[in-house]
Amino acid sequence: MMTLFILLQAAALGSLGAALGAGLAVIGAGLGIGLIGSKAMEAIARQPEAGGDIRSNMILAAALVEGVAFFAVVLCLLVLFL
């Protein structure tokens, strides 16, 4: 009986951890992409002639951050449902 209780607690904590991890991944990605966009706009304002290069680097960095966040959310959902 005690073993079943411990297993149920562990499952509940695992679900809570997976949900918190997914939420933190999304919040972190949002903050990261926001900072990337902010700094890119500042850089373009300082050097307008380099706008194309800065913009392409910004898009690449944002895509990498979004990819990592998507991977983290999928991993958390796998932990939650499997």
Kinemage of the C-alpha trace (Angstrom):
@kinemage 1
@onewidth
@group {chain A} dominant
@subgroup {mainchain}
@vectorlist {calphas} color= white
{ca met a 1} P 0.000 0.000 0.000
{ca met a 2} L 2.801 2.414 0.885
{ca thr a 3} L 4.662 1.580 -2.349
{ca leu a 4} L 1.581 2.450 -4.423
{ca phe a 5} L 1.270 5.781 -2.610
{ca ile a 6} L 4.920 6.597 -3.315
{ca leu a 7} L 4.521 5.687 -7.000
{ca leu a 8} L 1.421 7.877 -7.313
{ca gln a 9} L 3.254 10.798 -5.716
{ca ala a 10} L 6.188 10.343 -8.086
{ca ala a 11} L 3.842 10.294 -11.089
{ca ala a 12} L 2.115 13.467 -9.905
{ca leu a 13} L 5.441 15.235 -9.373
{ca gly a 14} L 6.616 14.103 -12.816
{ca ser a 15} L 3.501 15.578 -14.411
{ca leu a 16} L 3.927 18.813 -12.492
{ca gly a 17} L 7.587 19.007 -13.476
{ca ala a 18} L 6.775 18.387 -17.142
{ca ala a 19} L 4.118 21.104 -17.139
{ca leu a 20} L 6.416 23.584 -15.407
{ca gly a 21} L 9.252 22.712 -17.782
{ca ala a 22} L 7.086 23.327 -20.838
{ca gly a 23} L 5.924 26.651 -19.430
{ca leu a 24} L 9.440 27.776 -18.612
{ca ala a 25} L 10.652 26.780 -22.078
{ca val a 26} L 7.962 28.895 -23.732
{ca ile a 27} L 8.581 31.876 -21.440
{ca gly a 28} L 12.336 31.649 -22.000
{ca ala a 29} L 11.916 31.455 -25.756
{ca gly a 30} L 9.605 34.464 -25.751
{ca leu a 31} L 12.065 36.512 -23.734
{ca gly a 32} L 14.971 35.383 -25.896
{ca ile a 33} L 13.285 36.225 -29.184
{ca gly a 34} L 12.152 39.559 -27.766
{ca leu a 35} L 15.710 40.444 -26.769
{ca ile a 36} L 17.022 39.362 -30.165
{ca gly a 37} L 14.511 41.598 -31.933
{ca ser a 38} L 15.191 44.510 -29.594
{ca lys a 39} L 18.938 44.394 -30.023
{ca ala a 40} L 18.634 43.924 -33.777
{ca met a 41} L 16.456 47.039 -34.067
{ca glu a 42} L 18.989 48.990 -32.002
{ca ala a 43} L 21.801 47.781 -34.245
{ca ile a 44} L 19.887 48.711 -37.403
{ca ala a 45} L 19.186 52.154 -35.968
{ca arg a 46} L 22.907 52.635 -35.333
{ca gln a 47} L 24.039 51.310 -38.727
{ca pro a 48} L 21.208 51.406 -41.274
{ca glu a 49} L 23.508 50.291 -44.099
{ca ala a 50} L 24.034 46.932 -42.353
{ca gly a 51} L 20.286 46.358 -41.944
{ca gly a 52} L 20.067 43.402 -44.323
{ca asp a 53} L 22.863 41.462 -42.638
{ca ile a 54} L 21.567 42.235 -39.161
{ca arg a 55} L 18.031 41.230 -40.121
{ca ser a 56} L 19.132 37.900 -41.597
{ca asn a 57} L 21.223 37.114 -38.518
{ca met a 58} L 18.280 38.065 -36.307
{ca ile a 59} L 15.958 35.693 -38.147
{ca leu a 60} L 18.495 32.871 -37.935
{ca ala a 61} L 19.019 33.373 -34.188
{ca ala a 62} L 15.271 33.581 -33.535
{ca ala a 63} L 14.705 30.371 -35.506
{ca leu a 64} L 17.357 28.561 -33.459
{ca val a 65} L 15.821 29.758 -30.177
{ca glu a 66} L 12.363 28.729 -31.348
{ca gly a 67} L 13.640 25.312 -32.411
{ca val a 68} L 15.195 24.649 -29.015
{ca ala a 69} L 12.002 25.784 -27.274
{ca phe a 70} L 9.879 23.534 -29.492
{ca phe a 71} L 12.175 20.601 -28.712
{ca ala a 72} L 11.862 21.309 -24.968
{ca val a 73} L 8.063 21.517 -25.119
{ca val a 74} L 7.819 18.265 -27.081
{ca leu a 75} L 10.115 16.560 -24.601
{ca cys a 76} L 8.011 17.809 -21.675
{ca leu a 77} L 4.825 16.610 -23.358
{ca leu a 78} L 6.387 13.191 -23.923
{ca val a 79} L 7.263 12.985 -20.236
{ca leu a 80} L 3.740 14.131 -19.351
{ca phe a 81} L 1.859 11.606 -21.494
{ca leu a 82} L 4.192 8.597 -21.623
